[in-house]
Amino acid sequence: MIVNMKNLLQQAKNEGYAVPQFNINNLEWTRFILEACEEKQSPVILGVSESAVEYMGGYQTISHMVQDLVQYLNITIPVVLHLDHGKTIESCKDAIDAGFSSVMIDASLYDIEKNIEITNQVIEYAKKRSVSVEGEIGQIGSNSTDINQILLYVQKTDLDALAPALGSVHGVYKGEPNLDFETMTLLKKNIQVPLVLHGGSGIDDKRIKKAISCGICKLNINTDLQIEWSKEVRKFLQNNNTYDPRKIIKSGEDSMKNAIYSKIRLFGSYGKA
């Protein structure tokens, strides 16, 4: 069933685990993720970047695909269809109108006042339609954001999830991850909004577990799955002369699902559906 993520993240916050967001890139990836999470009875957030929206043919195409797959595969776990890093109010509205159950408005390039203004406009539109909203303050990949600005952002908005800059990066890390656990802990103590860690790929298990203990309730994963899938596809193509794209794409399924199983166990979302 497709739901928004408000209650899922509140439960994760209360029970001390994290809900995985796995980004989707095509129909097969969506199916692999849904099947793996259903098998382990883990709730899942399907993240869709704006570039993926363009690649897959628009918000309506993705929304219909996910809804139809959930029905066709008899998926019983809670599934969130979430716009990842929506850059404008219009893109968030388009996703909502197409049936996305959750959106992220990323107005982090603006100053705090403008960020709050844009975020509240998205929240006003989303709440009337039972859609959850994630907001960002500070820029992922940069240094941690001043905690006073984070607290102001939370105070002035009615967010369902907060993604502050906490030292993580998107993609492959160059050197060791430098997560700001001190700020995470302070936020856990001072706000009720569930915390999100972007750039969850490439972070070792010890740091992931510590981040969850410091209040992270949602972890975003994309690159790790891309790496595992592509490794197997390369091996398959080296040993097979097939030209069938279905066989090529499917050759990475088991490796990708094993990576998903590992993340579900690590995040503590196993059996939480």
BAFI-3210 file (N, C-alpha, C; in Angstrom, 3 decimals, decimal comma, padded with zeros to 6 digits):
// residues 273
n [1|2|3|4|5|6|7|8|9|10|11|12|13|14|15|16|17|18|19|20|21|22|23|24|25|26|27|28|29|30|31|32|33|34|35|36|37|38|39|40|41|42|43|44|45|46|47|48|49|50|51|52|53|54|55|56|57|58|59|60|61|62|63|64|65|66|67|68|69|70|71|72|73|74|75|76|77|78|79|80|81|82|83|84|85|86|87|88|89|90|91|92|93|94|95|96|97|98|99|100|101|102|103|104|105|106|107|108|109|110|111|112|113|114|115|116|117|118|119|120|121|122|123|124|125|126|127|128|129|130|131|132|133|134|135|136|137|138|139|140|141|142|143|144|145|146|147|148|149|150|151|152|153|154|155|156|157|158|159|160|161|162|163|164|165|166|167|168|169|170|171|172|173|174|175|176|177|178|179|180|181|182|183|184|185|186|187|188|189|190|191|192|193|194|195|196|197|198|199|200|201|202|203|204|205|206|207|208|209|210|211|212|213|214|215|216|217|218|219|220|221|222|223|224|225|226|227|228|229|230|231|232|233|234|235|236|237|238|239|240|241|242|243|244|245|246|247|248|249|250|251|252|253|254|255|256|257|258|259|260|261|262|263|264|265|266|267|268|269|270|271|272|273]
n.u [000,833|000,414|001,609|001,937|004,945|004,903|003,847|005,376|008,002|007,777|007,231|009,642|011,358|010,446|011,022|013,678|015,004|015,811|014,112|014,536|015,386|015,369|016,558|014,911|015,436|014,495|011,975|012,669|014,425|012,677|010,927|012,694|013,444|010,960|010,198|012,296|012,070|009,483|009,847|011,442|009,779|009,969|009,225|009,340|010,827|010,488|012,654|012,721|014,561|014,760|016,101|015,739|013,001|012,759|014,183|012,622|010,213|008,413|006,291|003,681|003,946|005,752|004,323|002,031|003,322|004,509|002,231|000,854|002,711|002,842|000,296|000,277|002,377|001,447|002,103|002,411|003,565|004,136|004,565|006,273|006,060|008,279|009,377|012,620|014,785|013,327|013,444|011,929|008,863|006,944|007,752|007,362|004,596|003,747|004,546|002,965|000,388|000,434|000,266|002,254|003,195|004,695|006,987|010,141|011,233|013,816|015,183|017,602|019,640|018,937|018,753|017,998|015,481|014,153|014,194|012,530|010,132|009,590|009,480|007,232|005,215|005,103|004,413|001,863|000,390|000,761|-000,212|-002,960|-003,551|-002,829|-000,113|003,234|006,034|009,429|012,157|015,112|018,015|020,980|023,580|023,839|026,847|028,357|029,786|028,501|025,355|024,632|023,345|021,427|020,170|019,020|017,189|015,542|014,468|012,970|011,187|009,688|008,373|006,249|007,300|007,527|009,782|013,274|016,167|019,116|022,352|024,897|027,450|027,559|027,811|026,685|026,874|030,088|032,362|035,218|037,810|037,489|034,187|032,799|030,896|028,640|028,092|027,640|025,972|023,760|022,940|022,251|020,098|018,334|017,637|016,366|014,384|011,323|010,954|011,530|014,803|016,775|019,277|021,052|022,970|023,759|025,116|028,216|029,009|030,390|029,300|029,471|029,390|026,900|025,172|025,703|024,769|022,020|021,467|021,848|019,636|018,870|016,345|015,696|017,346|019,103|019,731|021,466|023,769|025,248|023,612|023,686|026,380|026,670|024,818|025,856|028,358|027,746|026,396|028,431|030,111|028,362|028,047|030,600|030,741|028,674|026,931|024,543|021,981|019,694|017,956|016,451|017,503|020,059|019,688|018,426|020,428|021,808|020,169|020,164|022,488|021,953|019,633|020,690|022,283|020,285|018,962|021,006|021,161|018,635|018,750|020,847|019,794|017,747|015,105|013,933|011,146|009,426|007,229]
n.v [-001,190|002,258|004,970|008,054|009,351|010,159|008,833|006,502|007,405|008,561|006,327|004,954|006,757|006,629|003,980|003,608|002,933|003,030|003,993|002,760|004,665|003,892|004,775|004,856|003,877|002,793|000,577|-002,091|-001,795|-000,713|-002,837|-004,830|-003,650|-003,400|-006,114|-007,183|-005,740|-006,415|-009,145|-009,078|-007,746|-004,976|-001,549|000,836|003,588|004,884|006,647|009,341|011,113|014,379|014,177|011,476|011,466|012,819|011,024|008,684|009,388|011,204|012,461|011,332|008,910|007,505|007,401|005,896|003,524|002,639|002,335|000,360|-001,758|-002,304|-003,350|-005,509|-007,139|-007,878|-006,398|-005,829|-004,312|-001,020|001,521|004,311|006,829|009,033|012,277|013,189|015,678|017,885|020,793|023,048|024,801|024,252|021,775|020,096|020,342|019,248|016,582|015,851|016,194|014,172|011,918|011,205|010,330|011,687|014,421|016,053|019,225|021,088|023,806|024,753|026,270|028,856|031,746|031,541|032,692|032,767|030,074|029,040|030,302|029,192|026,466|026,416|027,065|024,790|022,915|023,823|023,268|020,517|019,353|019,602|017,576|015,261|014,587|013,970|016,011|016,653|018,652|020,596|021,948|023,805|022,469|019,290|017,558|019,647|021,494|021,048|022,521|025,554|025,124|026,775|027,949|025,690|025,013|027,266|026,973|024,619|025,487|027,381|026,035|023,249|020,587|017,127|015,661|016,191|017,198|018,001|019,464|017,362|016,534|014,399|013,093|013,070|010,267|008,699|008,512|010,539|009,778|009,439|009,288|012,082|012,498|014,534|013,844|015,061|017,293|015,896|014,534|016,687|017,731|015,582|015,695|018,141|018,637|017,440|016,549|013,973|012,927|013,004|011,337|012,091|010,785|008,183|006,025|004,253|004,739|003,333|000,465|000,828|003,629|004,148|002,813|004,320|006,826|006,313|005,777|008,308|009,619|009,553|008,790|008,107|006,901|007,531|005,733|005,106|005,072|002,835|000,674|000,983|000,466|-002,255|-003,529|-002,879|-004,110|-006,855|-006,914|-006,220|-008,477|-010,419|-009,635|-010,020|-012,728|-013,624|-013,605|-012,437|-010,272|-009,424|-007,043|-007,444|-009,699|-008,757|-006,559|-007,888|-009,517|-008,301|-008,479|-010,284|-009,559|-006,894|-007,124|-008,495|-006,496|-004,746|-006,294|-006,365|-003,658|-003,285|-004,956|-003,676|-001,108|-001,709|-002,056|-004,419|-006,487|-004,501|-003,616]
n.w [000,000|-000,711|001,062|002,964|004,536|007,174|009,571|009,452|009,883|012,393|013,945|013,565|014,811|017,439|018,079|017,519|015,038|011,486|008,526|005,270|002,386|-000,883|-003,954|-007,097|-010,506|-012,812|-014,216|-013,549|-011,361|-009,509|-009,141|-008,117|-005,661|-004,331|-004,137|-002,587|-000,175|000,589|001,056|003,358|004,993|005,434|005,746|003,068|001,363|-001,748|-003,508|-005,807|-007,973|-009,556|-011,985|-012,519|-012,847|-015,282|-016,903|-016,757|-017,857|-016,736|-014,023|-013,866|-015,277|-013,626|-011,213|-011,915|-012,684|-010,246|-008,594|-010,042|-009,985|-007,231|-006,855|-008,719|-007,807|-005,373|-003,039|000,357|002,305|003,793|001,416|000,317|-002,043|-003,126|-003,864|-004,452|-003,454|-004,632|-006,457|-006,849|-006,070|-007,949|-009,074|-006,898|-006,558|-008,989|-008,648|-006,464|-007,522|-009,377|-007,865|-006,078|-002,779|-001,024|-000,671|-001,144|-000,501|-001,600|-000,819|-000,124|-001,181|-000,913|001,313|004,863|005,485|002,986|002,366|004,382|003,641|001,059|001,700|003,393|001,612|000,022|001,991|002,737|000,409|000,227|002,637|002,511|000,881|002,051|001,925|002,762|003,840|003,356|004,363|003,622|005,128|004,930|002,846|001,465|001,564|002,268|005,063|008,429|009,323|011,084|014,284|015,426|013,253|012,171|014,194|014,071|011,508|011,837|013,805|012,404|010,437|009,453|009,256|008,175|008,068|008,456|006,776|007,593|006,828|007,643|007,324|005,544|002,149|-001,285|-003,522|-004,180|-001,515|-000,989|000,680|004,292|005,694|007,423|009,742|011,616|014,586|017,004|016,520|015,529|017,866|019,539|018,103|018,204|020,883|021,045|019,126|017,647|015,113|012,773|011,781|008,797|006,937|004,220|001,436|002,248|001,217|001,143|003,729|006,607|008,550|011,334|011,704|010,597|012,389|014,681|013,860|013,662|016,331|017,246|016,391|013,682|011,417|008,869|006,076|003,116|000,185|-002,762|-004,500|-003,520|-004,287|-007,049|-007,561|-006,743|-008,451|-011,013|-011,006|-011,216|-013,644|-015,418|-015,146|-016,139|-018,821|-019,753|-019,892|-021,420|-024,529|-024,980|-026,239|-025,207|-023,493|-021,210|-019,941|-019,448|-017,676|-015,590|-014,670|-012,634|-010,471|-008,148|-006,738|-006,196|-004,627|-002,441|-001,359|-000,570|001,382|003,280|004,041|005,179|007,425|008,786|009,246|010,917|010,180|009,526|009,467|010,372|009,036]
ca.u [000,000|001,178|001,275|002,958|005,961|004,858|003,715|006,498|009,185|007,521|007,420|011,085|011,938|010,060|011,575|015,124|015,550|015,698|013,422|015,399|014,962|016,139|016,156|014,585|015,981|013,729|010,953|013,272|014,910|011,509|010,453|013,673|013,359|009,684|010,223|013,242|011,518|008,335|010,374|011,939|008,732|010,473|008,666|010,339|010,587|011,043|013,072|012,772|015,192|014,211|016,718|015,078|011,672|012,946|014,629|011,572|009,043|007,501|005,688|002,525|004,446|006,330|003,259|001,236|004,171|004,645|000,929|000,536|003,614|002,403|-000,872|000,638|003,271|000,785|002,944|001,606|004,296|003,954|005,453|006,190|006,588|008,838|010,220|013,893|015,409|012,545|014,121|010,993|007,487|006,202|008,072|006,698|003,166|003,564|004,652|001,768|-000,767|000,556|000,008|003,332|002,661|005,632|007,913|011,189|011,537|015,204|015,433|018,765|020,522|018,485|018,975|017,069|014,131|013,564|014,015|011,321|008,980|009,326|009,079|005,858|004,291|004,947|003,677|000,452|-000,212|000,839|-001,011|-004,356|-003,669|-002,290|001,222|004,268|007,045|010,781|012,859|016,564|018,711|022,372|023,703|024,468|028,179|029,079|029,915|027,250|024,649|024,523|022,185|020,399|019,405|018,198|016,078|014,635|013,788|011,971|010,180|008,884|007,739|005,564|007,872|007,412|011,142|014,279|017,469|020,148|023,707|025,556|028,757|027,475|027,875|026,085|027,833|031,209|033,171|036,647|038,308|036,594|033,023|032,998|029,544|028,564|027,242|027,306|024,773|022,658|022,494|021,582|018,805|017,480|017,165|015,699|013,278|010,511|010,903|012,482|015,983|017,127|020,667|021,290|024,313|024,008|026,007|029,643|029,289|030,571|028,207|029,616|028,906|025,451|024,516|025,820|023,865|020,661|021,370|021,837|018,364|018,530|015,175|015,567|018,646|018,946|020,721|021,354|025,045|025,608|022,870|024,209|027,674|026,474|024,137|026,721|029,405|027,228|026,081|029,712|030,514|027,444|028,329|031,885|030,596|027,493|026,807|023,146|021,651|018,366|018,120|015,806|018,475|021,183|019,292|018,087|021,630|022,248|019,095|020,510|023,479|021,266|018,752|021,524|022,661|019,080|018,785|022,023|020,787|017,453|019,225|021,666|018,955|016,809|013,725|013,477|009,937|008,728|006,090]
ca.v [000,000|003,493|005,854|009,074|008,795|010,773|007,845|005,567|007,989|008,734|005,009|004,695|007,627|006,106|002,640|003,630|002,361|003,939|003,502|002,984|005,204|003,397|005,512|004,024|004,386|002,217|-000,371|-003,265|-001,421|-000,560|-004,188|-005,489|-003,039|-003,776|-007,539|-007,405|-005,181|-007,246|-010,392|-008,817|-007,009|-003,655|-000,413|001,380|004,846|004,885|008,006|009,652|012,407|015,083|013,615|010,192|011,796|013,107|009,810|007,665|009,807|012,120|012,094|010,445|007,590|006,858|007,142|004,757|002,334|002,175|001,859|-000,899|-002,794|-002,649|-004,222|-006,713|-007,968|-008,118|-005,797|-005,534|-003,395|000,398|002,039|005,757|007,325|010,288|013,119|013,449|016,947|018,764|022,086|024,166|024,575|023,666|020,349|019,405|020,302|018,285|015,241|015,637|016,056|012,894|010,815|010,946|010,426|012,453|015,229|016,815|020,522|021,445|025,232|025,009|027,252|030,190|032,088|030,866|033,254|032,320|028,627|028,858|030,737|028,196|025,221|026,554|027,022|023,376|022,267|024,225|022,530|019,071|018,910|019,504|016,367|014,157|014,274|014,372|016,925|016,699|019,873|020,569|023,176|023,502|021,697|017,990|017,598|020,764|021,389|021,052|023,786|026,121|024,519|027,797|028,082|024,480|025,137|028,282|026,351|023,694|026,273|028,175|025,156|022,082|019,497|015,738|015,121|017,236|016,771|019,029|019,083|016,769|016,019|013,336|013,538|012,191|009,550|007,981|009,334|010,687|009,788|008,934|010,119|012,899|012,826|015,395|013,156|015,991|018,033|014,920|014,288|017,901|017,823|014,533|016,136|019,442|018,725|016,229|016,171|012,903|013,369|012,258|011,415|011,865|010,286|007,046|005,045|004,404|004,935|002,016|000,023|001,407|005,007|004,095|002,472|005,456|007,866|005,930|005,985|009,761|010,192|009,442|007,913|007,794|006,901|007,485|004,880|004,961|004,683|001,462|-000,265|001,120|-000,212|-003,705|-003,960|-002,740|-005,133|-008,129|-006,753|-006,295|-009,888|-011,130|-009,286|-010,616|-014,179|-013,942|-012,833|-012,063|-008,877|-009,194|-006,101|-007,967|-010,575|-007,937|-005,818|-008,843|-010,186|-007,646|-008,534|-010,940|-008,743|-005,692|-007,507|-008,800|-005,204|-004,232|-007,078|-005,929|-002,340|-003,455|-005,474|-002,638|000,007|-002,176|-001,985|-005,796|-006,888|-003,340|-003,244]
ca.w [000,000|-000,812|002,178|003,173|005,440|008,499|010,643|009,381|010,503|013,816|014,566|013,571|015,843|018,758|018,323|017,370|013,810|010,343|007,331|004,110|001,097|-002,017|-005,154|-008,249|-011,766|-013,929|-013,761|-012,927|-010,036|-008,640|-008,823|-007,245|-004,328|-003,729|-003,801|-001,486|001,067|000,940|001,612|004,703|005,703|005,800|005,030|002,152|000,668|-003,098|-003,829|-007,236|-008,212|-010,715|-013,186|-012,763|-013,389|-016,706|-017,575|-016,801|-018,606|-016,052|-012,739|-014,052|-015,667|-012,444|-010,247|-012,397|-012,645|-008,867|-008,129|-010,713|-009,482|-005,881|-007,000|-009,462|-006,993|-004,086|-002,003|001,549|003,175|003,485|000,376|000,128|-003,319|-002,592|-004,705|-003,768|-003,839|-005,490|-006,402|-006,954|-005,622|-009,077|-009,211|-005,793|-006,878|-010,082|-008,076|-005,635|-008,413|-010,090|-006,957|-005,115|-001,418|-000,217|-001,467|-000,475|-001,084|-001,314|-001,063|000,731|-001,809|-000,517|002,713|005,758|005,377|001,723|002,502|005,185|002,839|000,012|002,367|003,885|000,476|-000,341|003,077|002,644|-000,706|000,471|003,776|002,080|000,062|002,874|001,429|003,716|003,300|003,912|004,011|003,799|005,495|004,657|001,613|001,616|000,993|002,869|006,506|009,172|009,434|012,420|014,933|015,666|012,013|012,059|015,141|013,534|010,354|012,371|014,522|011,475|009,452|010,017|008,475|008,601|008,121|008,304|006,277|007,766|006,430|008,815|006,936|004,543|000,757|-002,281|-004,353|-003,579|-000,619|-001,226|002,047|005,329|006,038|008,616|010,178|012,797|015,561|018,077|016,114|015,493|019,238|020,003|017,419|018,760|022,191|021,032|018,173|017,484|013,699|012,439|011,043|007,592|006,504|002,796|001,168|003,124|000,588|001,403|005,149|007,221|009,422|012,675|011,670|010,350|013,653|015,587|013,375|014,051|017,785|017,461|015,987|012,261|011,242|007,439|005,413|001,667|-000,466|-004,213|-005,102|-003,133|-005,132|-008,407|-007,624|-006,674|-009,673|-012,189|-010,931|-011,725|-015,066|-016,142|-015,176|-017,027|-020,217|-020,118|-020,049|-022,223|-025,759|-025,169|-026,555|-024,636|-022,373|-020,003|-019,281|-018,995|-016,483|-014,522|-014,172|-011,412|-009,473|-006,883|-006,039|-005,717|-003,527|-001,268|-000,780|000,092|002,615|004,228|004,560|006,024|008,718|009,421|009,660|011,940|009,696|009,270|010,181|010,940|008,192]
c.u [000,871|000,683|002,244|003,883|005,884|004,812|004,868|007,720|008,987|007,687|008,907|011,780|011,666|010,767|013,073|015,687|015,386|014,971|014,323|014,677|015,909|015,656|015,925|015,071|015,267|012,721|011,576|013,778|013,759|010,995|011,405|013,552|012,075|009,697|011,136|012,672|010,280|008,802|010,813|010,955|009,269|009,688|009,745|009,870|011,271|011,367|013,191|013,376|014,547|014,827|016,108|013,674|011,776|013,301|013,480|010,262|008,017|006,871|004,538|002,971|004,965|005,250|002,419|002,039|004,246|003,323|000,573|001,429|003,215|001,213|-000,495|001,464|002,676|001,633|002,056|002,277|003,940|005,014|005,210|006,794|006,982|009,685|011,459|014,506|014,598|013,075|013,173|009,642|006,705|006,489|007,422|005,198|002,885|003,611|003,409|000,550|-000,760|000,338|001,167|002,783|003,542|006,540|008,981|011,349|012,945|015,431|016,673|019,754|020,164|018,864|017,840|015,639|013,427|013,298|012,728|010,074|008,598|008,832|007,633|004,833|004,050|004,128|002,192|-000,271|-000,291|-000,119|-002,480|-004,626|-003,054|-000,938|002,250|005,341|008,345|011,431|014,341|017,071|020,201|022,428|024,463|025,806|029,001|029,219|028,544|026,670|024,610|023,238|021,082|019,547|018,507|016,972|015,063|013,814|012,677|010,825|009,203|008,192|007,059|005,993|007,557|008,776|012,121|015,608|018,465|021,485|024,462|026,874|028,738|027,531|027,093|027,183|028,926|032,034|034,624|037,294|037,244|035,384|033,256|031,641|029,565|027,591|026,824|026,038|023,568|022,071|021,744|020,197|017,830|016,858|016,232|014,547|012,566|010,489|011,931|013,606|016,314|018,607|020,745|022,713|024,684|024,897|027,451|030,007|029,362|029,469|028,268|029,071|027,394|024,710|024,570|024,883|022,426|020,472|021,327|020,600|018,008|017,438|014,962|016,941|018,459|020,087|020,441|022,656|025,443|024,895|023,368|025,520|027,498|025,828|025,100|027,866|028,948|026,899|027,356|030,200|029,666|027,775|029,662|031,750|029,412|027,424|025,379|022,996|020,280|018,497|017,480|016,771|019,646|020,835|019,048|019,326|022,161|021,266|019,551|021,492|022,833|020,364|019,545|021,980|021,480|018,845|019,758|021,665|019,587|017,859|019,993|020,807|017,960|015,365|013,137|012,232|009,135|007,508|004,775]
c.v [001,244|004,475|007,032|008,601|009,329|009,730|006,848|006,121|008,240|007,412|004,678|005,520|007,062|004,802|002,538|002,881|003,381|003,250|003,766|003,715|004,653|004,135|004,560|004,705|003,843|001,219|-001,540|-002,951|-001,294|-001,924|-004,890|-004,964|-003,465|-005,237|-007,817|-006,908|-005,949|-008,539|-010,217|-008,024|-005,695|-002,585|000,184|002,704|004,754|006,326|008,197|011,045|013,078|014,569|012,264|010,407|012,035|011,846|008,818|008,150|010,617|011,551|011,106|009,031|006,830|006,491|005,940|003,462|001,770|001,622|000,514|-002,045|-003,244|-003,603|-005,555|-007,677|-008,323|-007,618|-005,371|-004,526|-001,937|000,872|003,538|006,096|008,782|011,011|013,511|014,732|017,692|020,184|023,274|023,788|023,863|022,177|019,538|019,282|019,288|016,854|014,904|015,388|014,732|011,696|010,435|011,171|011,251|013,254|015,821|018,126|020,909|022,888|025,674|026,000|028,679|030,485|031,517|031,385|032,772|030,818|028,336|029,205|029,695|026,888|025,293|026,561|025,585|022,645|022,591|023,435|021,033|018,605|018,754|018,214|015,148|013,658|014,790|015,209|016,807|017,997|019,743|021,940|022,891|022,636|020,407|018,001|018,752|020,532|021,439|022,463|024,251|025,647|025,535|028,024|026,858|024,593|026,176|027,714|025,409|024,455|026,955|027,335|023,993|020,842|018,126|015,079|016,238|016,629|017,917|018,537|018,620|016,098|014,901|013,941|012,572|011,473|008,876|008,940|009,365|010,857|009,283|009,857|010,856|013,392|013,603|014,784|014,085|016,772|017,114|014,739|015,489|018,038|016,772|014,974|017,346|019,583|017,388|015,726|015,069|013,410|012,413|012,441|011,078|011,361|009,126|005,974|005,319|004,669|003,559|001,738|000,679|002,828|005,056|003,813|003,630|006,579|007,568|006,132|007,466|010,432|010,121|008,393|007,486|007,928|006,688|006,715|004,835|004,396|003,256|000,434|-000,209|000,362|-001,722|-004,235|-003,947|-003,746|-006,432|-008,051|-006,835|-007,740|-010,668|-010,873|-009,847|-012,092|-014,592|-013,028|-012,346|-010,577|-008,504|-008,264|-006,603|-008,858|-009,778|-007,223|-006,764|-009,513|-009,551|-007,758|-009,102|-010,107|-007,497|-006,024|-007,855|-007,516|-004,589|-004,969|-006,606|-004,588|-002,449|-003,971|-004,403|-001,520|-000,397|-002,167|-003,348|-006,083|-005,748|-002,908|-003,495]
c.w [000,000|000,249|002,174|004,294|006,864|009,611|010,646|010,111|011,988|014,555|014,649|014,648|017,239|019,098|018,042|016,183|012,679|009,195|006,124|002,990|000,045|-003,257|-006,315|-009,534|-012,993|-013,346|-013,003|-011,523|-009,052|-008,204|-007,858|-005,813|-003,625|-003,286|-002,611|-000,161|001,519|001,598|003,060|005,548|006,289|005,062|004,142|001,564|-000,681|-003,471|-005,334|-007,403|-009,425|-012,021|-013,531|-013,314|-014,883|-017,478|-017,774|-017,424|-017,852|-014,794|-012,893|-014,392|-014,449|-011,443|-010,658|-012,323|-011,230|-008,353|-008,747|-010,224|-008,079|-005,939|-007,637|-008,617|-005,627|-002,909|-000,834|002,485|002,859|002,485|000,243|-001,233|-003,101|-003,627|-003,916|-004,323|-004,901|-005,353|-006,440|-006,377|-006,712|-009,234|-008,100|-006,065|-007,981|-009,558|-007,259|-006,504|-009,167|-009,189|-006,060|-003,706|-000,507|-001,143|-000,560|-001,224|-000,640|-001,757|-000,300|000,120|-001,412|000,932|003,551|005,625|004,112|001,761|003,272|004,375|001,793|000,630|002,820|002,758|000,019|000,721|002,993|001,557|-000,393|001,553|003,414|001,311|000,752|002,370|002,437|003,027|004,092|003,453|004,276|004,214|005,499|003,416|001,853|000,884|001,516|004,367|007,174|009,261|010,883|013,080|015,205|014,424|011,806|012,962|014,671|012,383|010,823|013,041|013,567|010,402|010,178|009,235|009,059|008,722|007,806|007,863|006,434|007,221|007,675|008,440|005,919|003,138|-000,119|-003,060|-003,547|-002,727|-001,085|000,148|003,003|005,516|007,353|009,111|011,497|013,806|016,701|017,748|016,036|016,883|019,795|019,384|017,953|020,079|022,114|020,039|018,082|016,046|013,422|011,535|009,898|007,293|005,020|002,610|002,060|002,527|000,979|002,848|005,809|008,245|010,801|012,711|011,427|011,654|014,641|015,169|013,772|015,553|018,139|016,868|014,526|012,077|009,788|006,814|003,921|001,022|-001,969|-004,782|-004,759|-004,007|-006,571|-008,570|-007,649|-007,945|-010,856|-012,190|-011,577|-013,205|-015,902|-016,250|-016,175|-018,491|-020,685|-020,467|-020,909|-023,433|-026,008|-025,485|-025,996|-023,424|-021,086|-019,231|-018,725|-017,700|-015,312|-013,941|-012,889|-010,267|-008,137|-006,072|-005,443|-004,531|-002,272|-000,576|-000,027|001,409|003,694|004,857|005,508|007,407|009,487|009,985|010,762|011,502|009,359|010,123|010,765|010,113|008,914]
res [m|i|v|n|m|k|n|l|l|q|q|a|k|n|e|g|y|a|v|p|q|f|n|i|n|n|l|e|w|t|r|f|i|l|e|a|c|e|e|k|q|s|p|v|i|l|g|v|s|e|s|a|v|e|y|m|g|g|y|q|t|i|s|h|m|v|q|d|l|v|q|y|l|n|i|t|i|p|v|v|l|h|l|d|h|g|k|t|i|e|s|c|k|d|a|i|d|a|g|f|s|s|v|m|i|d|a|s|l|y|d|i|e|k|n|i|e|i|t|n|q|v|i|e|y|a|k|k|r|s|v|s|v|e|g|e|i|g|q|i|g|s|n|s|t|d|i|n|q|i|l|l|y|v|q|k|t|d|l|d|a|l|a|p|a|l|g|s|v|h|g|v|y|k|g|e|p|n|l|d|f|e|t|m|t|l|l|k|k|n|i|q|v|p|l|v|l|h|g|g|s|g|i|d|d|k|r|i|k|k|a|i|s|c|g|i|c|k|l|n|i|n|t|d|l|q|i|e|w|s|k|e|v|r|k|f|l|q|n|n|n|t|y|d|p|r|k|i|i|k|s|g|e|d|s|m|k|n|a|i|y|s|k|i|r|l|f|g|s|y|g|k|a]
***
